[in-house]
Amino acid sequence: MKNLKLIAVLVFVFLVSITVSSAQENNAADKQMLMKNLTEQQKLLLIEQQALIKANREAFKATLTDEQLAILENQKLKKEARLEALRNTFTNAQKELINQNKEKVSAIKEQFKNTITNEQRQQLRQSIRTNNSTETGNELRETVREQRKIKNGSGGGNRNGSN
């Protein structure tokens, strides 16, 4: 009986890993296709945005106290509870840093939006629609939902009732 359960779990894990890897490959191919349709200036803006987000994240992490790090590492709390507890401990300087980071990222996003053509915008939308409606995308969403149910041990969705 234990062997049967073990085999069933291994098969499930194998199938999930195949689905996830397939979805990642599709996303990588979509990203490459989209990047081909961008100008050099647009590509640089995206790279700048990614670098800025990474730098902001590192700068913010450097400001976290030991107490705040302990909250982040507390696996007894759900993710939402951890984030809420962490937010409650932010100093004014940390709040200001977060706001400045949001403003910088928003400015770069707006700058990027202003550079794309209608044709590029349509291609982006089509790619998003295709990705959201593919069988692989649906399988990935279902897999993630199942993993969350197992992890949370509840079988329920998120706090607003949708999964």
JOGI-V957029 format. One record per residue. N is the residue number from 1. RES is the residue in one small letter. PSI is psi in degrees with one decimal (999 if undefined). D_CENTER is the distance of its C-alpha to the mean C-alpha in whole Angstrom. Layout:
N,RES,PSI,D_CENTER  N,RES,PSI,D_CENTER
This chain:
1,m,-43.0,38  2,k,-38.2,36  3,n,-38.8,36  4,l,-42.7,35  5,k,-42.5,32  6,l,-43.8,31  7,i,-42.5,31  8,a,-42.3,29  9,v,-44.0,26  10,l,-41.9,27  11,v,-43.7,27  12,f,-46.8,24  13,v,-40.9,22  14,f,-46.9,23  15,l,-40.2,22  16,v,-42.8,18  17,s,-36.1,18  18,i,-44.3,20  19,t,-46.1,18  20,v,-43.1,14  21,s,-37.0,16  22,s,-43.0,17  23,a,-39.1,14  24,q,-39.1,13  25,e,-41.9,16  26,n,-41.9,16  27,n,-39.6,13  28,a,-41.4,15  29,a,-42.2,18  30,d,-42.4,16  31,k,-41.8,15  32,q,-41.5,18  33,m,-43.2,20  34,l,-39.4,19  35,m,-31.3,19  36,k,-30.4,23  37,n,1.4,23  38,l,152.4,23  39,t,167.8,25  40,e,-39.0,25  41,q,-43.2,25  42,q,-40.4,22  43,k,-41.6,20  44,l,-38.5,21  45,l,-42.4,20  46,l,-42.3,16  47,i,-41.7,17  48,e,-41.4,18  49,q,-45.1,15  50,q,-41.7,13  51,a,-40.4,16  52,l,-44.7,16  53,i,-43.7,13  54,k,-45.9,14  55,a,-42.6,17  56,n,-41.6,16  57,r,-44.1,14  58,e,-41.5,17  59,a,-40.5,20  60,f,-43.0,18  61,k,-34.7,18  62,a,-21.2,22  63,t,-8.6,23  64,l,137.2,22  65,t,171.0,25  66,d,-37.5,26  67,e,-43.8,25  68,q,-39.4,22  69,l,-37.5,21  70,a,-37.9,23  71,i,-44.3,21  72,l,-34.0,17  73,e,-6.0,19  74,n,102.0,20  75,q,-6.7,19  76,k,-24.5,22  77,l,146.7,20  78,k,162.7,17  79,k,-45.8,14  80,e,-41.0,15  81,a,-39.2,18  82,r,-47.1,17  83,l,-39.4,15  84,e,-43.7,18  85,a,-39.0,21  86,l,-45.3,19  87,r,-36.6,19  88,n,-17.3,23  89,t,-1.1,24  90,f,139.0,23  91,t,168.4,26  92,n,-37.0,27  93,a,-39.6,26  94,q,-41.2,22  95,k,-42.5,22  96,e,-40.2,23  97,l,-42.8,21  98,i,-46.2,18  99,n,-41.7,20  100,q,-41.1,21  101,n,-42.3,18  102,k,-43.5,16  103,e,-42.7,20  104,k,-46.1,19  105,v,-41.4,16  106,s,-39.4,17  107,a,-42.3,20  108,i,-40.0,19  109,k,-43.7,17  110,e,-40.8,20  111,q,-41.7,22  112,f,-45.0,20  113,k,-36.8,21  114,n,-17.3,24  115,t,-16.8,25  116,i,145.5,23  117,t,168.2,26  118,n,-38.2,26  119,e,-43.4,26  120,q,-39.7,23  121,r,-42.3,22  122,q,-40.1,23  123,q,-41.9,22  124,l,-46.1,18  125,r,-43.0,18  126,q,-41.2,20  127,s,-41.5,17  128,i,-44.8,15  129,r,-45.2,18  130,t,-45.0,19  131,n,-38.0,15  132,n,-25.7,15  133,s,-0.7,18  134,t,156.9,19  135,e,-38.9,20  136,t,-42.0,17  137,g,-41.9,15  138,n,-40.5,16  139,e,-41.5,17  140,l,-44.0,14  141,r,-43.3,13  142,e,-40.7,16  143,t,-44.1,15  144,v,-42.7,12  145,r,-45.1,15  146,e,-42.0,17  147,q,-39.2,16  148,r,-41.3,15  149,k,-44.3,18  150,i,-45.4,20  151,k,-45.4,18  152,n,-19.7,19  153,g,12.5,22  154,s,-32.7,23  155,g,0.3,22  156,g,173.4,21  157,g,-152.0,18  158,n,-174.7,16  159,r,-17.4,18  160,n,9.0,19  161,g,-7.7,20  162,s,155.1,18  163,n,999,15
